Amino acid sequence: MKPLKLGVDEKSIQTSSYGLSPVHDWNSPTQEITGYEMTTRLTVSDIPIENAGTIMSQSVAAGVNGIDSVSYFASSYDESYQEALREPWQWHRRKPKPWQRPGAKPSQG
């Protein structure tokens, strides 16, 4: 397969897995191996979401014969994730205590 000119930086393409499986002739009495099938999975990142469909279509037209899944993540995913982990622990600081709520009366004690 020839390299595609899709405007994807080479650093944004990584091999995520690969495998080699035997191909059998299931119709022969010995079910002999007639060849091997190679599978390579790539992860492509840093693609503007509006270009994803075009890139996938052109890749298939060039010979890619399977797309397993498509996932989108925010470019600031790591920062947002860390903020989300901190956030639940902050709610108690912002939530008014019963005696701080509007209309609450101080307890008589």
C-alpha angles and dihedrals in degrees: 000000000000121000114267125233098219101135093252115143110238089231088062093063119080133169105241097181144343137191144182121215130180119246112218131201096232091185095062119088092239095040088225124194110259098180145319134270120218120206123192124182120199131197115210118192139176094046117147106242092234090060098048097090094048092048092050093046093050091046092054090046088053094053110280102142103191140030111193101187145336123221129182124204130179115255088236092048096129093050093046092047092052090048091051090053091052096042101072090056092054099057094083090059092055098038111094117241116240091259091050096055118109112268094016115140122217112255118255108232 
